[in-house]
Amino acid sequence: MTEDSAHPSRSLTLMPLVVILLAYALGGGFYAYYTPPWQAPDEPAHYNYIRALAEERHLPVMEIGDYDQAYLSTLTSRGFPPDLSVAPLTYEDHQPPLYYLLAVPIYLAAGGSILALRLFSLTLGGLSITALYLLLREMWPTEPWLPALGAASVATIPQFLAIMASINNDALTLALLWLWLWVTVRYFKGSAHPALVGCIGGALLLTKTTGYSVLPLAILALWLRWRHMRQGSNARAVWREALMLLGLPLAMGSLWWIRNTLVYGWPDILGLQRHTAVVVGQPRTADWIADMGLRTFLTGALRTTFQSFWGQFGWMGVVLDQRIYLGFLMVTLFVTWAALWGVFIEKRDRLALFAQDALVLLLGLAGLTIIMYVTYNLTFVQHQGRYLFPALPLYAVVAGFGLTRLGQRRFALATGIMFLGATGLLVLLGILRHDLPMWPIAIAGAAGGTGIAVSALPDRWRRYVGLVPLVLMWGVDLWCLFGFIVPLLKG
């Protein structure tokens, strides 16, 4: 046994991350270059914020008239024709400024190039993938495959790739949020200073309101930290760390809140009340429920959320072939199955204490993300799955676990049996309804047969099986771009 194999953590290199980032950069570069101008959600409004900072040299103010639903509908329905200006679209002016300030030098150096700003966002997306990989590696230092497969699972989601390759402050939000998670885990281990955790949290408050989940997460992190410390002499240390984990972000965020109070008045410290007053004509949830009924509304909301999490492009107008969504459903079922396997079959008792705390943080982030998504949709119709992307680290954990365990004969065999059971259930329901769902049966049956076949492979081949779905997903990324986005959105 070599020294590296005796100490698995030493054998971990950044080579898997380099490969992931190269594949991500190539696929994302295609999206940034080939997606027609402005054909990403809210891209013109984000661009105009950057333009205002670069050319007018002041922070924009959200004002009545910044949002015109009729004009926006004309632009999107006509594919943003060159004769219609996007300059009036300034309804993102309420957003915190950090992403836009960082983009100003790119705007000035590239003469306002859309592509340059998209590549800037794509770079930030690469930082988020890097932070995610480092987080998973911190949690599982003895499993070199899990961090790579988990990070790659996120990097190959078509919708994630499309959003990261557009002008949007989501890219910086995810990069900072996942960096905060990684540094916080290192803080649990005593390898990172709490002041660094606090500074990253403050940057999140200056980037986007969805980043405000960092405040309750910081409280959760402090509780996890305090739980493992004996009271007495360490109590003061906890209070000092609380000042850094919470006090620093609040101090940094207060700069923005004071500005908004001066501009919009108390208590509109986030500018959201002004935003609600300005976006007249934006679809409201109450109106949709009144028109179609609660059951139909909820069914459509769940379907659109699922589809747009994986891939519904442009301004939600490019819907993929339903057979592709069936494939994504198989991925969702696989990830759910892997989660159940990890909880009930392969219990995580062997996890280090800091890794258990990290999982609690990821579960907390997922819960907060869902709550924020539902709360926002109580007022506005925004069934966009990309709003769930902050919770992707938990998805990465489970997907990485499942793809890693595909190399184990027992899990591969159980997965095949599970999908074959689902195939039999679909056949039975089809017979009872006199309508066989052929494509779901075919896809589930193929997944089941693949699982059985994988379980029969020699050990030396089975260890690489987890890479195959990721290569296929990267191919689906290109299929979504060149098979749907480009032909359906080109002018």
SULNOR-V708570 format. One record per backbone hydrogen bond with DSSP energy under -1.0 kcal/mol. CO is the residue of the C=O (numbers start at 1). NH is the residue of the N-H. Records with the same first field share a line. If there is no record, write none. Layout:
CO=NH ; NH
This chain:
2=6
3=7
7=10
14=18
15=19
16=20
17=21
18=22
19=23
20=24
21=25
22=26
23=27
24=28
25=29
26=30
27=31
28=32
29=33
30=34
31=35
36=39
38=40
40=43
42=46
43=47
44=48
45=49
46=50
47=51
48=52
49=53
50=54
51=55
52=56
63=66
66=90
68=72
69=73
70=74
71=75
72=76
73=77
74=78
75=80
81=84
86=89
88=90
90=93
92=95
97=101
98=102
99=103
103=107
104=108
105=109
106=110
107=112
113=117
114=118
115=119
116=120
117=121
118=122
119=123
120=124
121=125
122=126
123=127
124=128
125=129
126=130
127=131
128=132
129=133
130=134
131=135
132=136
133=137
134=138
135=139
136=140
140=143
145=149
146=150
147=151
148=152
149=153
150=154
151=155
152=156
154=157
157=161
158=162
159=163
160=164
161=165
163=166
168=171
169=173
170=174
171=175
172=176
173=177
174=178
175=179
176=180
177=181
178=182
179=183
180=184
181=185
182=186
183=187
184=188
185=189
186=191
187=190
193=196 ; 197
194=198
195=199
196=200
197=201
198=202
199=203
200=204
201=205
204=207 ; 208
206=98
208=211
209=212
211=214
212=215
213=217
214=218
215=219
216=220
217=221
218=222
219=223
220=224
221=225
222=226
223=227
226=229
232=235
234=238
235=239
236=240
237=241
238=242
239=243
240=244
241=245
242=246 ; 247
243=248
246=250
247=251
248=252
249=253
250=254
253=257
254=258
255=259
256=260
257=261
258=262
259=263
260=264
261=265
265=268
267=269
271=275
272=276
273=277
274=278
275=279
278=280
279=282
283=381
284=288
285=289
286=290
287=291
288=292
289=293
293=297
294=298
295=299
296=300
297=301
298=302
299=303
300=304
301=305
302=306
303=307
304=308
305=309
306=310
307=311
310=159
313=318
318=313
321=324 ; 325
322=326
323=327
324=328
325=329
326=330
327=331
328=332
329=333
330=334
331=335
332=336
333=337
334=338
335=339
336=340
337=341
338=342
339=343
340=344
341=345 ; 346
348=351
352=356
353=357
354=358
355=359
356=360
357=361
358=362
359=363
360=364
361=365
362=366
363=367
364=368
365=369
366=370
367=371
368=372
369=373
370=374
371=375
372=376
373=377
376=379 ; 380
379=285
380=382
382=384
384=387
385=388
386=389
388=391
389=392
391=394
392=396
393=397
394=398
395=399
396=400
397=401
398=402
399=403
400=404
401=405
404=407
405=408
408=412
409=413
410=414
411=415
412=416
413=417
414=418
415=419
416=420
417=421
418=422
419=423
420=424
421=425
422=426
423=427
424=428
425=429
426=430
427=431
428=432
429=433
430=435
436=438
437=441
438=442
439=443
440=444
441=445
442=446
443=447
444=448
445=449
446=450
447=451
448=452
449=453
450=454
451=455
454=457
458=461 ; 462
459=463
461=464
462=465
464=467
465=468
467=471
468=472
469=473
470=474
471=475
472=476
473=477
474=478
475=479
476=480
477=481
478=482
479=483
480=485
481=486
484=488
485=489
486=490
